[in-house]
Amino acid sequence: MPISKIRWALGSLAALILTFPAHADGQEEKRLVSPIVVTGDSGAAVLGLAYEFKRKSSRDFSNPAADGGDDWEEIDTDKLEWGYTLKGTITGDPENNPENFMEFDLFLNYVKLADLKSISDCQSMTCDPWQHQFGGVYKYEADQSLDDKQTVLGLRYLSHYGFRVPGTYKTSSDLYLSVAFGEVTPIADGERQQILGDALESFNRWDLQVLYKVRVDQLLGDYAEDLELSYRYFSEVDAPQVIEQAELDRFGHAKAVLNLKNNMFIAYTDGELPLDRAADSTFKLGWNWDLAALGL
């Protein structure tokens, strides 16, 4: 099927679902803003604001639990999720922004939750939940000044495996995997234009992300809650030789975040992102403020 038809079908379906929230039987919302102090390779401290806005609706197609039964007795879950995510970092001077990458993500996913062990094990809370998601995604990527920007249309698979604490519903650690393949359409890209000329052509790209989250409160006591370790990798498919020589075809970005008590966090990042190609290493100290949880 031509990519134009795929784009039309995905866009029409996403618009239809997002326009009719009445079809949802569940909703989640996050409006997170984080005042931060961040330092890059230059050593200068920069004040900024990290943000993440997310709205997700869902419709559950699972069989309900029997009357008088526990919801966990029916461990298989089927549902449809749709929504958007907007995240990025703003600083006073975009040229001094060491995390100069903004993403707006429209998604539509089919979700399947299943456990690796038997239902009887799950009823005794000794099983580990494993969730799979597969769907379509439309993204808008840009730097803070919007000088460089591009869109991405593709498919994405997500997986979440939780390691449960025996005898509880809590998890001691969680592993997340995201694999996406899509067509990138540059709108403006100064570096690629210098190499390829003004006629920027679309290209295909792989986007892989791995995140491991583990609780550290028992190790660090009352000072910290959990540690997040993640790595993100982008790879252009069949990139022109001149793009490979300019090292514009592949990007890797590693991140470690220690979440402290009272919504504070310390983070370290290293690497490059598709429109933030300076290989920066950064340290960041910030405070998370969830506006949705505060009713704002």
N, C-alpha and C positions, 0 to 999 in steps of 0.2 A: 504494500500500500504506500503511495507517495506520502512523504513527510507532511505535505500541506494538508492532506486529508486527516492524518493522525492529529495534527495540531488543531484542526477544526473540530474533530470529534472530542478530543480531550477538553478543549476550551469550552465547548458547548455543554458537555456533561458537568464540568466543574461549575460553570455559571449557573446551571439549572439547580444543582444541589445546594450551592451556597446561597441561592436566592430564596430557598424554601426551608428555613430552619424549623418549620413546624414538623417536618419529617423526622426530626431528631428525637430520640428518647434519652439522650444524655449530652451534657455540654461541659467543657472545661475551658477555663480562661486564665491566662497568665499575662500580667503587665509588670514586668520586672525592669527596674532602672537601678543602676549601680554607679554611684560616684566613685571614681578611681584615681589613684596616682600610679602612673606607669613610667618606667624608664626603659629606653632602648639602648642600642650599642653606643650611642653618642654620650650616654651617661646623664643626660639632662632629664630631670623629672618633669612630667607633663600631666596636667590635670585634665580629666576627661569624664565622659559619661558613657558607660556601656548600657545597652538596652536589649530587651527581648520581649516582644509582644506575640502572644500565641492565643489563638482561639480554635478549639476543636469541638466538632459535633459528631455524634455517633448514633447509629441505629443498630440495635442488637437483634440478631436473628436466631439466637440460641433457644433451645427448649428450656422453659423455666423449671426451677426445682419443684419437686412434688410438694403438695400442700403439707405444711408442718415440717418440711425438711430443711436441711441446711443448703444454702446456695452452693457450697463447695461440693455437694454430692454430684452435681452435674458439672464436671470439670472442663468439658469441651465448650469453647466459646466461639461463635461466629458473629462478626459484626462488620459494619461499614463505617469508616471514619473519614471525615473531610474537614478542611479548615485551612488556616494560614499561619505562617511564622515570619516575623520580621525581626532581625537582629543585626547588631553591629556596634561600632564604637565611634564616638564623636570627640574630637579635641578642638581647642581653640584655633589651632593652625593645622589644616589638613596635611601640610607637608611634614609636620612633626608627629603625625599619627602612626605609631608603630604597628597598629592593627587596623589598617585602612582598607576594610573590606565589609561591605553591607550585603545582606541576602534577604530577599523577599521570596517566600516559598509558598505556593499554592499546592495542596496535595489532596489526593483521593486514594484511600487504601482499603483493601479487604484484610481483616484481622482474624487470625486463627490462634486460639490459646489452647495448648494441649500439654500434658505432662508426660514425662519420660517413664514414670512408674505407673502402677495400676491405680485405679480409683480407690481401692481399699487403702493403699498406702497414703494417698492424698487425704483421705478422711482422717488418718492418724497424723497428718501434717508432717510426713517424712519425705515428701516428694518435692521436686524442684520445678517451678513453672517455666514453660518455654513458649514464647509468643513469636509468631511469624506475621509479617505484614508484606503485602505486595500491592503496588498501585502505580498511578501516574503522578508526575510532578511537573509543575511549570515554575521556573525560577527567574528572578531578576537580580543580577549581581552588579555591584557598582562600587567605586571608591567614594569617600566622603564628599568630595567636590563634584561628583557625577561627571567628571571629565572622561573617565573610562567606564564603560558599561556594556552589558551583554545579557541575553536571555538564554535560558536552557529549557528544553522540552524533552522529557524522557520517561523512563520507567525506573522504579526503585524497589529494592527488597530490603526489609529491615527485620532484624531478629533480636530478641531480648531473652536472655537466659538468667534466671535468678537462683542463687544458692540459698536455700531456706535454712533458717535457724531451727533445729529440731524442736518440735513441740510448739512452734509459734507460726504465725502468718508472716513474720518479718523475714527479710533476706539479709544475710551477712555481707554479700557482695553481689554485683550485677554485671553482666557482660552484654554489651550492645554492639551490633554489627549493622552497617548500612552499606549497600552496594547499589550504585546508580549508573545508568548508561543513558546518555542523551545527546541531542544535537544542540551545540552552542552557536548562537547567532550574534556575532559582535555588532554592537551599535556604534561604539567609538572605542578605539584601543590604540593609543599613541605609539607604543612599541611595535605592535604588529604592523601598523600602517607604515612605519619607517622602513620595514623590511619588505612587506608585500605590496605596498602602494595603497591608494585609497579604496580599491575594490576589495573590501574585506569579505571573505567567503566563510560560510558556516562550516563547522567541523564537528566530529563526534568525539566524546570524551567520557572516560571512566572516572567515577568519583567513589572512593573507598574510605570508610571511616570506621575505626574501632575505638570503643570506649570501655574501660574497666573501672568500676566504682566499688570501693570497699570501705566499710566502716572502720574507723580508727579510734573511736572513743575509749575503748578498753585499753588501747596502747598509750594514748596521749591524755587520758583522763578527761577532765571537764573543759579542756581548752579547744578540742577539735571534734568534729562529727564524722567526716568522711573524706577520702582522697579519691580524686578522679584523674585517671591517666588516659590520654587519648592521642590518636594519630590519624591524620587525614592525608590522603594521597590523591592527586589528580593526574591523569595521563591522557594526552591527546592521541587519538587513533590515526595512524598513517600520516603523521605530521610532515610537512615539507622539510627538506633537508636544511634549508636556511632557518627555519623555526627551531629545529633541533640544535643547530650550531649556536643559535642565540640563547639556548636553554629556556625557551618559552613553551615547551611542550609538556613538561612535567614539574609538579610542585608537591612538596611534602611539608607538613606542619605538625609539630608535636606540642602537646600542652599538658601541664600538670597543675591541678587546682586542689588546694587544701582548704576545705570549708570549715571555718571556725564557728564557735558559739556566737550567738547574738548576730547572726547573718553576715559576719565578716568573712573574708576569704583572702588567701595569698595564692598567686598564680605565676607560673613560669611558662613561656612559650619560646619556640625556636623553629624557624623555617620560613617558607614562602606560601602565599596564596595566589590564586589566579590573577587578581588585579592589584595585589599588594606584593610585588615581586622582590622587594628588598629583603634580603635574608637576615632578618632581625632576630635577636634574642632579647626577650623582654621580661621584666619583673613587674608584677602588678599587685597592688593592695587596694581592696575595695570593700564596699558594704552593699549587700543586696536589699532592695526595698521593693516588695511585691505590692503594687498598688491594688491589684484585684483582691488580695487577701485582706487588705485594709479597707475595702469597700470604696475605693476611689476610682 
